[in-house]
Amino acid sequence: MTTIINLEDIKSCMHNLDVVNAMEQGFIQYSNGNTVVPPVGELLFDNPKGDAHIKYGYIKNDDYYVIKIASGFYENSKLGIPSSQGLMLLFNQKTGEPKAVLLDEGFLTDIRTAAAGALSAKYFAPQKIKSIGIIGTGIQASLQLQYLQKQTPCSSVWLWGRNKDHVQKFANEVDGLYDVNIAKSTSELAKHCNLIVTTTPAEKALLKADDIQIGTHITAVGSDTKDKQELSSNVLKKADIVIADSLPQSKSRGEIYRAVSDGAIKEQSIIELGAAIQNSHLQRLNDEQISIVDLTGVAVQDIMIAKAVYNAYKDNLRK
């Protein structure tokens, strides 16, 4: 019998889950060649603007395989609904039986992405963070900041977004938790921050190389198709360390794809996140280095979070 888990029950399962550690273990399995993760299925929409991604795969000798469908429709706010939507399907890896349908409405995709951002900061952010910069004002911007709380005590935050009303609303939501500043430009934000997270669906670069200060770490989250770009290619050229969550995916999407296509960097210089996690020599070595982690989103993240929620849900039923 297939278990259907709704959003309310999914959220109730999250309290005791260490999602950052789950992402860490998943990326290690991925980079060690212990997963089967086919290329991303993708639908792009123009009217209204949006995209849907189909990510799927399995960890070898595990119990399950997972198929995830997640979308982002960026005009949904006009309708009063979240931009992120989707669900996850969990199957028995040995028999193919459908074990669970997780009706997460894109929630788990948002959470696993934020956890990957926190994981990136754990290994690549400078030890002394003077300010955190968040570019974007959506749910991912808020979650990235929330999950970074677990990695750094820094309370100084700079925010930037295209829509001034949205920026002010975001600032009001986190005021009291942080010392909040609203930047007039991405350049101003970068001058004050040495940990920056970009979370927009921009198709033209928001940050230029001259904006980036020595010692800055950037986690780039928004560019998950070939057309999106938040960092100019010269930002990656300027960086000392460039990390891909997935080397195969970086050949067709994300900031690394654009920078390689522009001739700013070479594929051979890119390090995969799961490999860097396991080798301290591939991580940040000092607070003078500039580092970039390009998160395009990998199916192993969905596998890890889907099975963790399913197991937690079963445990809750037994209590």
N, C-alpha and C positions, 0 to 999 in steps of 0.2 A: 504494500500500500504506500502510495506517495504522500509524504507529509507536506502540507502547505503552511508556510510560516509567513505571517503578515508583518507589516512594518513595525507595529507596536511590540510584537513578540521579539522581533529582531533586535530592537533597541534595548529591550529588557535583558537580552543575552549579552550585551556589550560590557556590562559593568565589571565583570571579572576577567575580561579578555585582555591580554597584553598584545595589542595589535602591532605595535612597533616591533616587538620581538618576533611575531609571526612573519612580518614582512622580511625581517633580517634572515630568518631561516629559509624563507621562500627564495629570496635572491641568491643565497648560497647554493641551494639545490639547482637553481636555474643555471648559474655560471659554472657549476661543476658538471653540467651535462646530464643531470639526473631527471630532466623533464622532457616532455614532448609538448611543444608550444608552436602550432602552425602560425603562418602570417595572419595579421589582423584582417577580419572582414570589415568593410567600411561602406557606409552610405552617406553621401554628402547632399545637403539640400540648400536651395537658394531662396525659396519663397514659402515660408520664412526661413531665415538662415539657421542652419542646424546640422548636426551630424550624428550618426549612430554607429557604434562600434560593436563588433561581435568578436569576443576574445574567448579562447577555449584551450583546453589542454589537460595534462595530468602529470603528476609526479610519479616516476617509475616505482612500482611495488607499493604504491599507496592504496587506500581503500576506494577512492572516488576519482571521477573525472568531472570537470565543470565546464559548462557553457554559460557565458555571461553576455547579455545584451544591455548596453547602456547608451543613452543619448544625451545630447546637449542642444536644446533649442533656446536661442539666446533672446528671443522676444517673449518668452513665457511670462516674464515679470509683468508685462502689460495685461496678461490674463489672470494675474494673481496666483500663478502656480510656479513651482521651482523649475529652473532650467534643466536640471538633471532628472532623468527618468530611467527605468530599467528593471531588470530582474536577473536572478541567477538560477541555473538548473544544476542539480547535483545528481550524479548517476553512480551506481555501483561499478567500479572499474573491472570487476571480475565477471559480471553477468550482464551489464548494460541496463539493469533495472533502474528506473527513475526513483530516487530516494527522497528528493525534496525539491520543492519550488519555493525559492526565497523571493517574496514580493517586496523587494527592498526599495523600489521607486528611485533607484540610483543612490540610495543612502550608503550602501556598503562600498560602492565605487568611490564615493567622496571620502569615506573614512579611510579606506586603504591607501588612497592617494595622499591624504594628510599624514598618515603614519609613515609613508615612504619619505615625505618631506622631513619629518622629525628624524628619521633614520639617517638621511643625508646630512642633516646638521650635526648629528651625533659624531660622525666620522670626518666631516669636512669643514664645519664652521670653526672660525678662530676661537681660541680659548677665551679671549677677552672680547666680548661682544659689546660694542658701545651703543648700538641701536639696531632694531629690527625694522626692515622696510618691507611693506606689503604692497604690491602693485596689483590692483583689482579690488573689487568690493563685493563679490558674490559669496556663495556658501563656501567655496574652496578657500577663499581668502581668510574667512573667519576660522575655518577648521585648521588651516595651516598655523595660524597664530595660536590657536588653542593647543594643538599638539606640540608646538615648540615650547610651551610652558614646561613640559616634562624634560626638556633638554637644556634649558638655559634659564638662569634667574633674571636675565635682562628684562627690565620693565619699561624701557624707552622704545617707543614705536612711532614710525612715520608711515603715513598712509597716502596713497595716490590712486585716483580713478578718474575716468573720463567724465563721469556724471557727478557734479558737485553735490547734488542732493543725496546721492547714494553714498558718497564719501562721508558726508556729515552724519548720515544715519549710522554708518559703520563705526565712525568715531564715537558717537553717542553710546553705542552698544558696548564698546570695550572701555569706555572712560570709567575710571575708578579701579579697573584692573591693571591699567597701564598708564604711563605718562604719554599721552597721545598728541601727536603733531600731524597736521595736514600739510602735505607738500604741494606747492604750486606746479611743480613739474617733476618728472621722473629724475631729471638731472639733480634737482634739489634734494630729492629723497636719497639718491645715491651718495651725495656728498656727506650725508649725516650717518649713513648706515654701512656696516661691514657684514651684515647678514641680510640678504634680500631674497624674497620669494615672489616670483611672477606668476599670476594666476588668471590671465585674461585669454580670450580667443583672438587676440590681435593678429593681423596679417601683415602689419608693417612694424618694424623694430621700434620698441619703446625705450630701450637702453642702448647708448652708444659707448664705444670703448673709452672715450675721454671722460665719461661719467664715472667710471669704476675706479675706486680708490684701491691702493695697495692693501693686500690682506683681506679683501672682500670675498665672501662666499655667496654664490647665487644658486638657488634651487629654482629651475625653470619648469613649471608645471603645465602651462597653458598650451604649448605647441605640441599637439598630438596628431596632426595631419601634415601633409606635405606643404600646405598653403599657409599654415599659421607660423608666426614668428614674433617673438617678444624681444630677442636679443639680436643686435646687429652681428654679422659674422665676425667682425673685428673684435667684438667682446670675447668670443671664444679664442681668437688668435692671441689676444692679450693674456689669456688665462695660463697659469702654470699647470693646472690639472683640469682635465675635461673627462667627466664620467657619464657613461650611458647606462640607463637601467637595462637596456637590451642592445647589444651590438647589432644583431640582425635588423631590429626595428629602426635603428639609427641610420640605416641605409635608405630609408624611404619616408621618414617623418621626423619631425622635431628640429630643435636648434642645431644639432650636430649635422643632420642631413643638409640643412641650408648652408652651414659653414663649409662643409666639404664640397658641396656643389659650387660654392663661390670661390673655392680655392684658398680659403683662409686657413684651413687646417687639413691635416692628412688623416685618413682612416686609421693608420697604424699608430697614431698617438693617443687614440681613445682607449680608455680603460672601462671595463664593465663593473658595475656596482658590486655584484656578488663576489667578484675576484678581489676588489679593493678592500672589502670588509674583512677578508681573510688574510690580508698582507699589509702590515703596518707601513711597509716601504712605499706602498701605492697610495697611502692616505696623506693628508696634510702633514707636512713636516715642521712648519713654523707659521707664525702669524703674519708673515710678509707675503705668503703665496696667495694668488687669486685662484679660486676653485669654482667649478661649475658642475652641477649635477643636472642632467637633462632627463626628466621623467616623462616618458611617453605612455607609461602604463603597460604592465606585462600581465599576461593571463595567470602567471604563478601567484600574483597577489590576490587575484579573485579566487583561486583554488584554496589558498591558505585561509582567507577570511570566511569563505563559504562553509568550509568543513568545520572551522572553529565555531561558527554560529550554530551549525546543525548539531554538533556534539554538545554544545552548551544547552541548546533547546531540549535535547533528549535528557540531559542531566536534570534540567529543571522539572521535566515531567515525572521523573522518578522520585523527586522530593515530596 
